[in-house]
Amino acid sequence: MSETGTDLSKWSTPERFVSWLNLCPNSKISGGKLLSSKLQKKKPNAAAKAFRMAAQGVQNSQNWMGHFFRRMKAKGGHKYAVVATARKIAIIYYKMVSERRSFDPLVYEDHLNRNQQAKIASLQKALDRLKQQVA
């Protein structure tokens, strides 16, 4: 809060806030092909360091944020997971401060439940297709 302040009107969207924090990839695209998406080499500010440390702290927690961190770690490695989780925390922070309302984790838990149900449904369809091929 001391680094960003309470007036986040400098950044019109959460994406611009995250870009200022250097928590988004620098996608280099040529001819429609992604060449590189590493973080920029500019020095991160103290707020970005705080969000990254918060992301490190949720690594072993048994809540939706911890599950998100571990899913991202399986997808792209530890550094990828830290940046992705820090970005999610920064967006939540931006929305809380700019809209002046408390955080509701139930919204995110509902989202996780819907994703889990969709994954179960797709696996069930794949199983049904395999059963048809065998029969």
Phi and psi restraints in degrees (value plus and minus 20) as a CYANA .aco file:
   2 SER   PHI     -90.3   -50.3
   2 SER   PSI     -47.1    -7.1
   3 GLU   PHI    -102.5   -62.5
   3 GLU   PSI     -56.9   -16.9
   4 THR   PHI    -118.6   -78.6
   4 THR   PSI     -48.6    -8.6
   5 GLY   PHI      61.7   101.7
   5 GLY   PSI    -199.2  -159.2
   6 THR   PHI    -115.8   -75.8
   6 THR   PSI     -33.5     6.5
   7 ASP   PHI    -117.5   -77.5
   7 ASP   PSI      80.0   120.0
   8 LEU   PHI    -118.1   -78.1
   8 LEU   PSI       1.8    41.8
   9 SER   PHI     -91.9   -51.9
   9 SER   PSI     -31.4     8.6
  10 LYS   PHI     -82.1   -42.1
  10 LYS   PSI     -49.9    -9.9
  11 TRP   PHI    -131.2   -91.2
  11 TRP   PSI      97.1   137.1
  12 SER   PHI     -93.9   -53.9
  12 SER   PSI     -45.1    -5.1
  13 THR   PHI    -154.3  -114.3
  13 THR   PSI     140.7   180.7
  14 PRO   PHI     -82.5   -42.5
  14 PRO   PSI     -50.7   -10.7
  15 GLU   PHI     -85.1   -45.1
  15 GLU   PSI     -57.1   -17.1
  16 ARG   PHI     -90.6   -50.6
  16 ARG   PSI     -55.0   -15.0
  17 PHE   PHI     -83.7   -43.7
  17 PHE   PSI     -64.4   -24.4
  18 VAL   PHI     -85.5   -45.5
  18 VAL   PSI     -56.8   -16.8
  19 SER   PHI     -85.2   -45.2
  19 SER   PSI     -59.8   -19.8
  20 TRP   PHI     -82.3   -42.3
  20 TRP   PSI     -55.2   -15.2
  21 LEU   PHI     -96.5   -56.5
  21 LEU   PSI     -27.7    12.3
  22 ASN   PHI      41.5    81.5
  22 ASN   PSI      23.3    63.3
  23 LEU   PHI    -131.3   -91.3
  23 LEU   PSI       1.7    41.7
  24 CYS   PHI    -147.1  -107.1
  24 CYS   PSI     129.2   169.2
  25 PRO   PHI     -90.6   -50.6
  25 PRO   PSI     131.6   171.6
  26 ASN   PHI    -114.9   -74.9
  26 ASN   PSI      64.4   104.4
  27 SER   PHI     -92.8   -52.8
  27 SER   PSI      98.6   138.6
  28 LYS   PHI    -121.2   -81.2
  28 LYS   PSI      93.4   133.4
  29 ILE   PHI    -140.5  -100.5
  29 ILE   PSI     112.3   152.3
  30 SER   PHI    -154.8  -114.8
  30 SER   PSI     101.9   141.9
  31 GLY   PHI      44.9    84.9
  31 GLY   PSI       9.1    49.1
  32 GLY   PHI      61.1   101.1
  32 GLY   PSI     -19.2    20.8
  33 LYS   PHI    -126.5   -86.5
  33 LYS   PSI     113.1   153.1
  34 LEU   PHI     -96.3   -56.3
  34 LEU   PSI      95.9   135.9
  35 LEU   PHI    -109.9   -69.9
  35 LEU   PSI     -60.8   -20.8
  36 SER   PHI    -178.5  -138.5
  36 SER   PSI     129.2   169.2
  37 SER   PHI    -161.0  -121.0
  37 SER   PSI      17.7    57.7
  38 LYS   PHI     -98.8   -58.8
  38 LYS   PSI     142.9   182.9
  39 LEU   PHI     -89.1   -49.1
  39 LEU   PSI     132.4   172.4
  40 GLN   PHI     -87.9   -47.9
  40 GLN   PSI     136.5   176.5
  41 LYS   PHI    -106.7   -66.7
  41 LYS   PSI     -13.4    26.6
  42 LYS   PHI     -90.6   -50.6
  42 LYS   PSI     134.9   174.9
  43 LYS   PHI     -91.0   -51.0
  43 LYS   PSI     104.6   144.6
  44 PRO   PHI     -92.0   -52.0
  44 PRO   PSI     128.7   168.7
  45 ASN   PHI    -103.9   -63.9
  45 ASN   PSI     155.7   195.7
  46 ALA   PHI     -85.3   -45.3
  46 ALA   PSI     -52.8   -12.8
  47 ALA   PHI     -86.1   -46.1
  47 ALA   PSI     -60.3   -20.3
  48 ALA   PHI     -83.9   -43.9
  48 ALA   PSI     -59.5   -19.5
  49 LYS   PHI     -83.0   -43.0
  49 LYS   PSI     -58.8   -18.8
  50 ALA   PHI     -85.6   -45.6
  50 ALA   PSI     -62.0   -22.0
  51 PHE   PHI     -86.2   -46.2
  51 PHE   PSI     -57.0   -17.0
  52 ARG   PHI     -87.2   -47.2
  52 ARG   PSI     -59.7   -19.7
  53 MET   PHI     -86.0   -46.0
  53 MET   PSI     -57.4   -17.4
  54 ALA   PHI     -83.8   -43.8
  54 ALA   PSI     -59.0   -19.0
  55 ALA   PHI     -85.5   -45.5
  55 ALA   PSI     -58.6   -18.6
  56 GLN   PHI     -82.3   -42.3
  56 GLN   PSI     -55.4   -15.4
  57 GLY   PHI     -90.2   -50.2
  57 GLY   PSI     -43.9    -3.9
  58 VAL   PHI    -110.0   -70.0
  58 VAL   PSI     -18.0    22.0
  59 GLN   PHI     -74.1   -34.1
  59 GLN   PSI     -62.7   -22.7
  60 ASN   PHI    -125.1   -85.1
  60 ASN   PSI     -11.4    28.6
  61 SER   PHI     -95.4   -55.4
  61 SER   PSI     130.3   170.3
  62 GLN   PHI    -121.6   -81.6
  62 GLN   PSI      37.2    77.2
  63 ASN   PHI    -156.0  -116.0
  63 ASN   PSI    -194.0  -154.0
  64 TRP   PHI     -84.2   -44.2
  64 TRP   PSI     -52.5   -12.5
  65 MET   PHI     -90.2   -50.2
  65 MET   PSI     -58.2   -18.2
  66 GLY   PHI     -84.7   -44.7
  66 GLY   PSI     -59.5   -19.5
  67 HIS   PHI     -84.7   -44.7
  67 HIS   PSI     -59.3   -19.3
  68 PHE   PHI     -82.2   -42.2
  68 PHE   PSI     -65.1   -25.1
  69 PHE   PHI     -79.1   -39.1
  69 PHE   PSI     -67.6   -27.6
  70 ARG   PHI     -87.1   -47.1
  70 ARG   PSI     -54.4   -14.4
  71 ARG   PHI     -86.3   -46.3
  71 ARG   PSI     -61.4   -21.4
  72 MET   PHI     -89.6   -49.6
  72 MET   PSI     -53.9   -13.9
  73 LYS   PHI     -85.7   -45.7
  73 LYS   PSI     -59.7   -19.7
  74 ALA   PHI     -87.4   -47.4
  74 ALA   PSI     -51.5   -11.5
  75 LYS   PHI     -96.2   -56.2
  75 LYS   PSI     -63.8   -23.8
  76 GLY   PHI    -158.5  -118.5
  76 GLY   PSI     -15.0    25.0
  77 GLY   PHI      81.2   121.2
  77 GLY   PSI     156.7   196.7
  78 HIS   PHI     -87.5   -47.5
  78 HIS   PSI     -67.4   -27.4
  79 LYS   PHI     -82.3   -42.3
  79 LYS   PSI     -61.1   -21.1
  80 TYR   PHI     -79.7   -39.7
  80 TYR   PSI     -63.3   -23.3
  81 ALA   PHI     -86.9   -46.9
  81 ALA   PSI     -59.3   -19.3
  82 VAL   PHI     -83.1   -43.1
  82 VAL   PSI     -66.0   -26.0
  83 VAL   PHI     -87.5   -47.5
  83 VAL   PSI     -62.7   -22.7
  84 ALA   PHI     -84.6   -44.6
  84 ALA   PSI     -61.3   -21.3
  85 THR   PHI     -91.1   -51.1
  85 THR   PSI     -59.9   -19.9
  86 ALA   PHI     -82.7   -42.7
  86 ALA   PSI     -57.8   -17.8
  87 ARG   PHI     -83.6   -43.6
  87 ARG   PSI     -63.6   -23.6
  88 LYS   PHI     -83.3   -43.3
  88 LYS   PSI     -62.8   -22.8
  89 ILE   PHI     -84.3   -44.3
  89 ILE   PSI     -60.4   -20.4
  90 ALA   PHI     -84.7   -44.7
  90 ALA   PSI     -59.5   -19.5
  91 ILE   PHI     -86.6   -46.6
  91 ILE   PSI     -61.0   -21.0
  92 ILE   PHI     -81.7   -41.7
  92 ILE   PSI     -63.7   -23.7
  93 TYR   PHI     -80.4   -40.4
  93 TYR   PSI     -65.8   -25.8
  94 TYR   PHI     -79.3   -39.3
  94 TYR   PSI     -66.1   -26.1
  95 LYS   PHI     -87.0   -47.0
  95 LYS   PSI     -57.1   -17.1
  96 MET   PHI     -85.8   -45.8
  96 MET   PSI     -64.7   -24.7
  97 VAL   PHI     -95.1   -55.1
  97 VAL   PSI     -63.5   -23.5
  98 SER   PHI     -93.6   -53.6
  98 SER   PSI     -55.7   -15.7
  99 GLU   PHI    -112.3   -72.3
  99 GLU   PSI     -27.5    12.5
 100 ARG   PHI      33.8    73.8
 100 ARG   PSI      32.5    72.5
 101 ARG   PHI    -161.2  -121.2
 101 ARG   PSI     138.2   178.2
 102 SER   PHI     -96.3   -56.3
 102 SER   PSI     141.5   181.5
 103 PHE   PHI     -99.0   -59.0
 103 PHE   PSI     116.5   156.5
 104 ASP   PHI    -136.2   -96.2
 104 ASP   PSI      78.2   118.2
 105 PRO   PHI     -89.3   -49.3
 105 PRO   PSI     -36.2     3.8
 106 LEU   PHI     -84.6   -44.6
 106 LEU   PSI     -51.3   -11.3
 107 VAL   PHI     -81.7   -41.7
 107 VAL   PSI     -64.4   -24.4
 108 TYR   PHI     -91.1   -51.1
 108 TYR   PSI     -55.9   -15.9
 109 GLU   PHI     -86.1   -46.1
 109 GLU   PSI     -57.8   -17.8
 110 ASP   PHI     -82.3   -42.3
 110 ASP   PSI     -60.9   -20.9
 111 HIS   PHI     -81.5   -41.5
 111 HIS   PSI     -63.4   -23.4
 112 LEU   PHI     -83.7   -43.7
 112 LEU   PSI     -60.6   -20.6
 113 ASN   PHI     -83.6   -43.6
 113 ASN   PSI     -60.6   -20.6
 114 ARG   PHI     -83.8   -43.8
 114 ARG   PSI     -61.9   -21.9
 115 ASN   PHI     -82.7   -42.7
 115 ASN   PSI     -61.5   -21.5
 116 GLN   PHI     -85.1   -45.1
 116 GLN   PSI     -61.2   -21.2
 117 GLN   PHI     -85.7   -45.7
 117 GLN   PSI     -58.6   -18.6
 118 ALA   PHI     -85.3   -45.3
 118 ALA   PSI     -59.2   -19.2
 119 LYS   PHI     -86.1   -46.1
 119 LYS   PSI     -61.2   -21.2
 120 ILE   PHI     -82.0   -42.0
 120 ILE   PSI     -62.5   -22.5
 121 ALA   PHI     -84.1   -44.1
 121 ALA   PSI     -62.2   -22.2
 122 SER   PHI     -88.2   -48.2
 122 SER   PSI     -57.5   -17.5
 123 LEU   PHI     -87.1   -47.1
 123 LEU   PSI     -55.8   -15.8
 124 GLN   PHI     -84.5   -44.5
 124 GLN   PSI     -61.5   -21.5
 125 LYS   PHI     -83.6   -43.6
 125 LYS   PSI     -61.4   -21.4
 126 ALA   PHI     -83.6   -43.6
 126 ALA   PSI     -59.4   -19.4
 127 LEU   PHI     -84.3   -44.3
 127 LEU   PSI     -61.8   -21.8
 128 ASP   PHI     -82.6   -42.6
 128 ASP   PSI     -60.8   -20.8
 129 ARG   PHI     -83.2   -43.2
 129 ARG   PSI     -60.1   -20.1
 130 LEU   PHI     -85.9   -45.9
 130 LEU   PSI     -57.7   -17.7
 131 LYS   PHI     -85.0   -45.0
 131 LYS   PSI     -57.3   -17.3
 132 GLN   PHI     -88.0   -48.0
 132 GLN   PSI     -55.3   -15.3
 133 GLN   PHI     -88.7   -48.7
 133 GLN   PSI     -56.6   -16.6
 134 VAL   PHI     -92.0   -52.0
 134 VAL   PSI     -58.6   -18.6
